[in-house]
Amino acid sequence: MHPSDPFFQKALKDLLEAGKITTDDSMLVICGGKTDFDNLRAAGFTNVTISNLDERMLVDDGACYHPYGWRFENAENIGVEDASYDLVLVHSGLHHLRCPLRGITEMYRIARKGVIGFEPNMNLFTKLGANLGFGQKWEHAAVFFNDLKWGGVENTDIPNFVYRFRADDIRQTANTFNPIADHRCRFWYSTRFPDRLLSVSNPLIRIPAKLGAPLFELVGSLLPSLANNIAFWVEKPKLPEDLLPWLRLVNGEVALDKDTLSALYQTDPTTK
């Protein structure tokens, strides 16, 4: 097992300590791999299924993830029923999808408690880095380090565009997909030095990156909003207490509270 990732562990630890999740919760990992396996094992999670589009796993049904389960799944169209797992998690996988926000809605659909994600962060610093060649706009490094066969969009050999997330993207996606509550979200930030920069052929990128790595990480620690990675937790609403004021629960179904909504407006819209 490889060493665990401090950023990954920090988010899990915070959620465990807050009582939002437990290590016994059933969890589906989308776009999963060894990083997920190593970190979830290190954190003590016991009921995990890792899913991905890695055809290499079909040979032995994902035996490398034992004792966790494995499924062959497209993260934009997951073949399980709504609310099938307590938690759904993704680590550096949504940006490999053709529609990353669709991946979030699929995670949300399947989760009972909430979704956990780790993805590239969008800000002026990361945008500048991508424009200068220190960050990637198209993720060709992942394809190169996967034998030029996998690691791109939908795990093909075509490098994916790197969608970088803002916290508000995630919050708005949840509120739009299920507009019955103002979702409780939590965010973490971290700067991770991209090791691939040490393998870049261009010395004008490789050498400054190597020399500037400590400064790069210092800036991210002092100004989290400029970090290159974001982690998020989106909690599913509790009913009926989390419903928006103009909604109510009727026989277990969310319905419009007509009186409350009507009170927000004048009966005659022309009345001044």
N, C-alpha and C positions, 0 to 999 in steps of 0.2 A: 504494500500500500504506500502511495506517495505521501509526502508531507501535506498536512491540511493547509488551507488558505485562510489567513487571519481575517480577511474581509468577509469571506463566506461564513466563518465560524462566529464572527461578531454579530452578524444579523440574526443567525439562528439562536445564539445565546440570549440576545436581547428579547426575542420573541418568546423563548422558553421562560425566561425570568418574568416576563409580563403576563404569563399565563395564556397567551394567545394560541400557542401550539404545545403539543406534547410529543415525546419521542415515540409514543405508541400510535400516533395518528397515522392513518393510511395516507400514503403520498404517491402521486404520479409525477415523475420527472419527464419533461418533454425535451427534445433535442439533447438527450442525456449522453453521458460518457463517463470516463474514469474520474474526472474532477468531481462530479456529483457523487459517484460511488465512494471515493476516498473521504470526502468531507462529511457525507451523511453517516458513514460508518464511524468516523471519528467523533461525531456529535451524538452517537448512540441511537440513531433512528433504526427501527426494526421492521417496519411494515412498508417497504418501498418497492415500487415498480418503475424501472427505468425504460423509457421509450425513445426511439430514434428511427431514422431512415437508413441505418447502416446495414446493407445487405450482407456484410461479412458475418453479422450476428446470426443470420438465418441458419448457418451450418450447424451450430450447436445450441440454438435457441438462447443466445446470450449468456452462456455458461460463465463467462468471465465476470458477470455481475452477481454470481451466487454469493450469499444467500438471498439477495434481492431478485425479484422477478424482472422480466424483460418483455416488451411488446414492440412490434414493428408498427409505427404510427407516424402519420403526417400531422404535424402540430397545428396545421390550419384546418384540419378536418379529422378530429380524433374520434375513433369508433367506439365510444363508450357513452352511457346514458348521463343525463344531467345529474349533478351532485353525487357522482360515483366515488369520489375520494374526499377525505377531509381537506387535504392540501394538494396544490399543484405547484411545482417548482420548475424554474428554468434558469440555467446559468450560461450566459453568452451564447444563446441559441436563437432568440427572437430575431436578431438582425440577419440570420441566415434564411429567413422566410421571405416569400414574395410579398407578403403583407404582414409586417410585424405586429401591428395593432390587432389584426385578426387572431394572431396567436394569443394575445392577452384575453380576448373575449372567449376563446376556446378554453383557456385555463380557468377563467371565471365560471364558465358554464358548468364545468366538471367538478369544481371545488365546493365543499360544504362550508368550510371555515374561511378560507382565503387563499390568496396566491402570493408566492414569493418569487422575486426575479432579480437577476444580476445582469446588467447590460452596459454598453458604452454610454457615457454621459455627453450630452450636447451643451456646449457653452462656447464663448468666444475663444478660449484657450485651445479647446480640442478642435474647433473649426480651423483656427490658424495653423495648428499642428498638421492637420490633414492637408491643408493647402500648401504647406512647405515640404510635405513628404515624410514628416515624422509620424503622422498617423495615416491610416489607410482610408481612402474613399471606397475602393473596391478591395475586398479581402483576398488578394491573391496569395498571401503568405500561407493561409490555411490550406489552400490547394497544393502549394509546393510541398509543404510538410506532410501531406497525406498522399504521397506517391503520384501527384498530378492526376488523381482519380476521384478524390472525394474532398469534402471540406468547403464546398461552395454553396450556392443557393440550393436549398433542399438536398444538401449533401451530394451534389453533383460536382463535376470538374469545372463548372462555370463559376468564377469568383462572384460572390454576392456583393451588392452595394452595402456599405455599413450604415445602417440606420442608427443614429444616436438619439437617445431618449432624453426628454426633459420630464421633470416630476409632473408638470401639468399635463403632459401627454397622457400619462398613466391615469391620473385622477379623472381627466375628462373622458377617457375611454370607458372607465368603469361607470361613471355617472350617465354617459350616453347609452351604454349597453343595457343598463338596468336603472332607469330614471325614477326609482322609488325612494331613493335615499341619497344623502350627501355622504359618500363613502369615507370611512376612516382609513387613511393611508399613513404609512410611515416610510421615511427615506433615509438612506445612509449613503455616504460618499467616500471614495477611496481613490488614490492615485496608484496605479500599478504600472511599473515600467515594462513596456512591451519587449520581451526578449528577442522577438524577431528582428528588431533593429540592429542587433549585434551580427546578424547574418546578411544584412543588406549589402549588395555589391558596391553601391555608390559610397565612396569614403566621405563625401561631403555630408552625407546623412549619418553614416555609421559612427564616425569618430566624434562629431559633436554630440550625438545621442549618448554615447558611452560616457563622455566627459560631463555631460549635463544631467545625467540621471539623478544624482543626489539633489540638485536644485529643482528638478522636475518634481520629485517626490515631496520636497519641502514646501513648494508652492501649493501643492494639492492638500497637504496636511494643514497649512495655515489658512488657506481659503478653500474650504470644501466645495464651494460652488464651482471652482475651477478644476476639480478632480476629473479624471477621465473615465471613472466608473461610477455607476449609480446602482444601488440595491433598493428594492421596494417591497412593501407589504400592502396588499389591498384586502381589507376585511369584508366579508360578506355581511350585509345588514341583518340585524336581529329584528324579528317582527313580533309585535307591532311597534315596539318602542323607537325604532330607527326610521319609521316612515315619515316622509315629508308631510307638512301640516295639512295639505289638501288631499291626503290619501288616508284610507282606513282599511282594516282587515274585516272582511265579511265572509263567514263560513270558510275561513282559511285562505281566501283569495284577496288580493289587493284590489281595492275599488276606489273610485273617486268619491270624495266627500263633497257633495255638491254645495251644501250650505257654506262650508268653509271657503271653498273656491269662489262662490258667488259674492261673499262678503268682501272680497278683494277689489270688486269693481262696482261702478255705478250701474243701476238698472238701465238707465238711458245714457248711452255713451256720448250723447250730445250735450248732456247736462254739465254746466261749468261749475 
